[in-house]
């Protein structure tokens, strides 16, 4: 039995079969690879339906364009996204390497609740918001498409103008699809990702707490090594790039998204840089700024830098803060 609050772990403890299995849960390679999968999954299944109209468009006959391939992708995205994000969180050592949670209410507790249980509650609520937003978005988009085939003169020349139908279309498209569902979806995902960041960086749940000298002197097999490998660095590069693209894509397409995206990126960058600098200057972690030394932290840090770059380029190209639907540089 041991606590992650200890300064180092003995080589004998690290080489024990049970400890090696537990260390595997916090393998940097596994965590970063799952971060890459979850980010790419969300990026592809969110952005592709916006840019491309996917077929077939006859899932619901005799009407066409009521339910299409885009709707299928929007339905599948949160299902896979929830699972992948849960895997990322569960691999945090806070769930595996601190048995004191179940023995002492004072060790790793907040308001009397074990830290990992409180984190799970927040994470579950965040994913519920995320799923609700995705569901509202899919439903409102699907019904909006069906309504479009009725009120659009290009599809129905015989249908007279009906102000109530156009008001209903605006209600579906603007209020629910663009405003409510988008921000429910985004806020839920952001809170879930902040839970991941905390779980993998908290002083009671960060692999940085495992002394590098102890790990190296333990002569662990390569599969249990928690130091950054080339595979980890490559996966981290693409996961951070994908995260930056995701933030930028969301900012460009959401109502007032560029302003919200800039605020989110700048605030998160300020928090991460400040915390890393404090740890670096206090000698708590002299490798804080070494690439892939803190892989989950660096995923969000570098991803925000990419996002900031993409957003600035978009603003320069369009000559200001312009949403994609109003951009002269993009044909909509």
C-alpha positions as semicolon CSV with decimal commas, in nm:
position;residue;x (nm);y (nm);z (nm)
1;X;0,000;0,000;0,000
2;X;0,137;0,341;-0,088
3;X;0,035;0,694;-0,169
4;X;0,128;0,907;-0,465
5;X;0,205;1,186;-0,220
6;X;0,537;1,021;-0,145
7;X;0,839;1,183;-0,307
8;X;0,957;0,865;-0,479
9;X;0,877;0,501;-0,522
10;X;1,127;0,231;-0,443
11;X;1,264;0,018;-0,729
12;X;1,141;-0,294;-0,549
13;X;0,788;-0,157;-0,544
14;X;0,801;-0,053;-0,907
15;X;0,927;-0,390;-1,024
16;X;0,659;-0,586;-0,840
17;X;0,426;-0,759;-1,091
18;X;0,118;-0,580;-0,956
19;X;0,288;-0,240;-0,970
20;X;0,408;-0,298;-1,325
21;X;0,052;-0,371;-1,431
22;X;-0,066;-0,054;-1,260
23;X;0,211;0,148;-1,420
24;X;0,087;0,026;-1,756
25;X;-0,232;0,224;-1,695
26;X;-0,030;0,546;-1,705
27;X;0,189;0,455;-2,000
28;X;0,243;0,779;-2,188
29;X;0,216;0,596;-2,519
30;X;-0,127;0,457;-2,439
31;X;-0,264;0,783;-2,299
32;X;-0,143;0,997;-2,588
33;X;-0,262;0,746;-2,846
34;X;-0,611;0,751;-2,694
35;X;-0,600;1,131;-2,686
36;X;-0,516;1,124;-3,056
37;X;-0,801;0,882;-3,133
38;X;-1,061;1,077;-2,935
39;X;-0,960;1,412;-3,086
40;X;-0,945;1,287;-3,445
41;X;-1,277;1,106;-3,401
42;X;-1,451;1,425;-3,286
43;X;-1,275;1,640;-3,547
44;X;-1,360;1,419;-3,844
45;X;-1,719;1,335;-3,751
46;X;-1,794;1,697;-3,659
47;X;-1,625;1,883;-3,944
48;X;-1,694;1,650;-4,238
49;X;-2,078;1,688;-4,227
50;X;-2,031;2,066;-4,229
51;X;-1,805;2,067;-4,534
52;X;-1,947;1,778;-4,736
53;X;-2,300;1,656;-4,802
54;X;-2,279;1,283;-4,753
55;X;-2,509;1,034;-4,915
56;X;-2,721;0,845;-4,940
57;X;-3,005;1,093;-4,895
58;X;-3,288;0,841;-4,913
59;X;-3,277;0,673;-4,573
60;X;-3,638;0,782;-4,526
61;X;-3,855;0,717;-4,829
62;X;-4,063;0,837;-5,005
63;X;-3,904;1,169;-4,900
64;X;-3,546;1,251;-4,993
65;X;-3,306;1,470;-4,794
66;X;-3,500;1,418;-4,472
67;X;-3,238;1,187;-4,322
68;X;-2,894;1,169;-4,484
69;X;-2,544;1,040;-4,432
70;X;-2,459;1,362;-4,247
71;X;-2,725;1,279;-3,988
72;X;-2,577;0,932;-3,942
73;X;-2,232;1,079;-3,872
74;X;-2,379;1,327;-3,624
75;X;-2,550;1,038;-3,445
76;X;-2,238;0,821;-3,431
77;X;-1,993;1,093;-3,319
78;X;-2,103;1,138;-2,954
79;X;-2,140;0,762;-2,906
80;X;-1,777;0,694;-2,994
81;X;-1,660;1,023;-2,843
82;X;-1,805;0,937;-2,503
83;X;-1,631;0,600;-2,495
84;X;-1,292;0,736;-2,606
85;X;-1,300;1,024;-2,359
86;X;-1,390;0,785;-2,078
87;X;-1,089;0,569;-2,166
88;X;-0,859;0,873;-2,156
89;X;-0,985;0,970;-1,810
90;X;-0,976;0,618;-1,669
91;X;-0,609;0,576;-1,757
92;X;-0,516;0,851;-1,512
93;X;-0,320;0,707;-1,217
94;X;-0,562;0,874;-0,974
95;X;-0,791;0,574;-1,037
96;X;-0,522;0,307;-0,993
97;X;-0,226;0,412;-0,782
98;X;-0,379;0,565;-0,471
99;X;-0,560;0,308;-0,263
100;X;-0,567;0,552;0,031
101;X;-0,886;0,699;-0,122
102;X;-1,089;0,409;0,009
103;X;-0,923;0,406;0,354
104;X;-0,896;0,765;0,471
105;X;-1,153;1,040;0,407
106;X;-0,879;1,298;0,459
107;X;-0,646;1,162;0,189
108;X;-0,731;1,304;-0,150
109;X;-1,080;1,418;-0,049
110;X;-1,283;1,727;-0,134
111;X;-1,584;1,820;0,081
112;X;-1,566;1,474;0,233
113;X;-1,586;1,298;-0,104
114;X;-1,292;1,099;-0,240
115;X;-1,118;1,306;-0,506
116;X;-1,158;1,051;-0,783
117;X;-1,532;1,008;-0,712
118;X;-1,591;1,384;-0,722
119;X;-1,399;1,398;-1,048
120;X;-1,611;1,116;-1,191
121;X;-1,931;1,297;-1,094
122;X;-1,822;1,618;-1,268
123;X;-1,707;1,417;-1,570
124;X;-2,039;1,231;-1,590
125;X;-2,239;1,556;-1,572
126;X;-2,015;1,707;-1,843
127;X;-2,067;1,410;-2,073
128;X;-2,442;1,427;-2,013
129;X;-2,439;1,793;-2,125
130;X;-2,221;1,695;-2,421
131;X;-2,462;1,419;-2,522
132;X;-2,767;1,641;-2,477
133;X;-2,613;1,904;-2,701
134;X;-2,526;1,645;-2,965
135;X;-2,878;1,505;-2,951
136;X;-3,043;1,846;-2,980
137;X;-2,813;1,929;-3,270
138;X;-2,885;1,608;-3,459
139;X;-3,261;1,635;-3,406
140;X;-3,293;2,003;-3,493
141;X;-3,075;1,960;-3,801
142;X;-3,277;1,659;-3,916
143;X;-3,615;1,831;-3,873
144;X;-3,480;2,151;-4,027
145;X;-3,374;1,958;-4,338
146;X;-3,718;1,804;-4,368
147;X;-3,882;2,144;-4,331
148;X;-3,649;2,291;-4,593
149;X;-3,781;2,051;-4,857
150;X;-4,131;2,189;-4,790
151;X;-4,073;2,565;-4,774
152;X;-3,787;2,595;-5,024
153;X;-3,923;2,725;-5,359
154;X;-3,653;2,530;-5,542
155;X;-3,807;2,208;-5,411
156;X;-4,175;2,298;-5,404
157;X;-4,303;2,560;-5,647
158;X;-4,664;2,496;-5,548
159;X;-4,622;2,570;-5,177
160;X;-4,727;2,930;-5,090
161;X;-4,520;3,138;-4,851
162;X;-4,614;3,065;-4,492
163;X;-4,470;3,296;-4,225
164;X;-4,534;3,038;-3,951
165;X;-4,331;2,773;-4,133
166;X;-4,045;3,017;-4,187
167;X;-4,059;3,117;-3,822
168;X;-4,045;2,749;-3,727
169;X;-3,747;2,704;-3,960
170;X;-3,566;2,995;-3,792
171;X;-3,649;2,849;-3,450
172;X;-3,502;2,510;-3,543
173;X;-3,196;2,637;-3,728
174;X;-3,091;2,942;-3,530
175;X;-3,215;2,885;-3,175
176;X;-3,165;2,509;-3,135
177;X;-2,918;2,394;-3,403
178;X;-2,680;2,691;-3,392
179;X;-2,715;2,841;-3,046
180;X;-2,843;2,604;-2,777
181;X;-2,713;2,270;-2,907
182;X;-2,373;2,400;-3,022
183;X;-2,289;2,553;-2,688
184;X;-2,429;2,265;-2,482
185;X;-2,215;2,032;-2,691
186;X;-1,902;2,247;-2,664
187;X;-1,935;2,330;-2,293
188;X;-1,989;1,966;-2,200
189;X;-1,687;1,852;-2,397
190;X;-1,464;2,127;-2,257
191;X;-1,557;2,041;-1,896
192;X;-1,492;1,671;-1,965
193;X;-1,152;1,754;-2,113
194;X;-1,064;1,972;-1,814
195;X;-1,142;1,670;-1,594
196;X;-0,893;1,471;-1,802
197;X;-0,635;1,746;-1,765
198;X;-0,679;1,756;-1,389
199;X;-0,673;1,379;-1,350
200;X;-0,346;1,348;-1,539
201;X;-0,181;1,650;-1,378
202;X;-0,316;1,669;-1,024
203;X;-0,043;1,625;-0,762
204;X;-0,226;1,313;-0,651
205;X;-0,281;1,180;-0,998
206;X;0,007;1,279;-1,225
207;X;0,265;1,043;-1,365
208;X;0,514;1,325;-1,300
209;X;0,493;1,224;-0,934
210;X;0,664;0,898;-1,017
211;X;1,029;0,982;-0,966
212;X;1,215;0,945;-1,294
213;X;1,526;0,830;-1,109
214;X;1,323;0,564;-0,930
215;X;1,163;0,444;-1,252
216;X;1,492;0,431;-1,440
217;X;1,681;0,260;-1,158
218;X;1,406;-0,001;-1,138
219;X;1,503;-0,127;-1,485
220;X;1,144;-0,171;-1,591
221;X;1,072;-0,341;-1,922
222;X;1,027;-0,096;-2,210
223;X;0,653;-0,159;-2,217
224;X;0,620;-0,018;-1,865
225;X;0,848;0,282;-1,915
226;X;0,675;0,613;-1,844
227;X;0,935;0,828;-2,021
228;X;0,852;0,982;-2,359
229;X;0,926;0,758;-2,657
230;X;0,937;0,854;-3,022
231;X;0,591;0,705;-3,067
232;X;0,463;0,923;-2,783
233;X;0,616;1,236;-2,935
234;X;0,469;1,166;-3,280
235;X;0,124;1,089;-3,140
236;X;0,142;1,400;-2,923
237;X;0,226;1,618;-3,224
238;X;-0,075;1,495;-3,421
239;X;-0,311;1,493;-3,121
240;X;-0,223;1,855;-3,040
241;X;-0,256;1,953;-3,407
242;X;-0,597;1,784;-3,425
243;X;-0,706;1,958;-3,106
244;X;-0,601;2,293;-3,249
245;X;-0,791;2,225;-3,570
246;X;-1,098;2,120;-3,372
247;X;-1,101;2,441;-3,166
248;X;-1,047;2,655;-3,474
249;X;-1,317;2,473;-3,672
250;X;-1,565;2,514;-3,389
251;X;-1,474;2,882;-3,345
252;X;-1,518;2,953;-3,715
253;X;-1,860;2,787;-3,739
254;X;-2,025;2,873;-3,406
255;X;-2,220;3,198;-3,350
256;X;-1,971;3,443;-3,192
257;X;-1,738;3,144;-3,194
258;X;-1,422;3,334;-3,283
259;X;-1,452;3,558;-2,978
260;X;-1,541;3,266;-2,750
261;X;-1,262;3,056;-2,903
262;X;-1,002;3,329;-2,853
263;X;-1,107;3,379;-2,491
264;X;-1,099;3,005;-2,422
265;X;-0,757;2,956;-2,584
266;X;-0,595;3,258;-2,418
267;X;-0,733;3,178;-2,072
268;X;-0,628;2,812;-2,090
269;X;-0,283;2,907;-2,222
270;X;-0,238;3,156;-1,938
271;X;-0,338;2,898;-1,677
272;X;-0,117;2,623;-1,817
273;X;0,188;2,847;-1,868
274;X;0,152;2,996;-1,520
275;X;0,120;2,660;-1,347
276;X;0,408;2,507;-1,542
277;X;0,629;2,808;-1,477
278;X;0,556;2,800;-1,105
279;X;0,647;2,431;-1,089
280;X;0,959;2,489;-1,296
281;X;1,082;2,782;-1,085
282;X;1,012;2,600;-0,759
283;X;1,206;2,294;-0,878
284;X;0,890;2,085;-0,837
285;X;0,928;1,975;-1,198
286;X;1,234;2,097;-1,388
287;X;1,114;1,911;-1,695
288;X;0,781;2,092;-1,708
289;X;0,855;2,245;-2,047
290;X;1,032;1,942;-2,193
291;X;0,822;1,823;-2,487
292;X;0,607;1,519;-2,398
293;X;0,733;1,512;-2,039
294;X;0,378;1,593;-1,931
295;X;0,194;1,453;-2,234
296;X;-0,166;1,533;-2,145
297;X;-0,077;1,886;-2,034
298;X;0,130;1,940;-2,347
299;X;-0,155;1,806;-2,561
300;X;-0,377;2,090;-2,445
301;X;-0,098;2,347;-2,431
302;X;0,037;2,288;-2,782
303;X;-0,317;2,235;-2,916
304;X;-0,417;2,581;-2,791
305;X;-0,111;2,731;-2,960
306;X;-0,214;2,566;-3,288
307;X;-0,571;2,690;-3,242
308;X;-0,451;3,044;-3,176
309;X;-0,243;3,034;-3,494
310;X;-0,533;2,902;-3,705
311;X;-0,778;3,159;-3,566
312;X;-0,536;3,446;-3,628
313;X;-0,481;3,328;-3,987
314;X;-0,859;3,310;-4,040
315;X;-0,905;3,664;-3,904
316;X;-0,627;3,798;-4,127
317;X;-0,766;3,628;-4,440
318;X;-1,118;3,761;-4,375
319;X;-1,008;4,103;-4,256
320;X;-1,176;4,070;-3,919
321;X;-1,383;3,848;-3,692
322;X;-1,612;3,684;-3,946
323;X;-1,810;3,363;-3,905
324;X;-1,771;3,101;-4,176
325;X;-2,129;3,145;-4,304
326;X;-2,054;3,516;-4,365
327;X;-1,703;3,473;-4,501
328;X;-1,627;3,594;-4,851
329;X;-1,327;3,359;-4,859
330;X;-1,549;3,051;-4,829
331;X;-1,836;2,960;-5,055
332;X;-2,129;2,844;-4,843
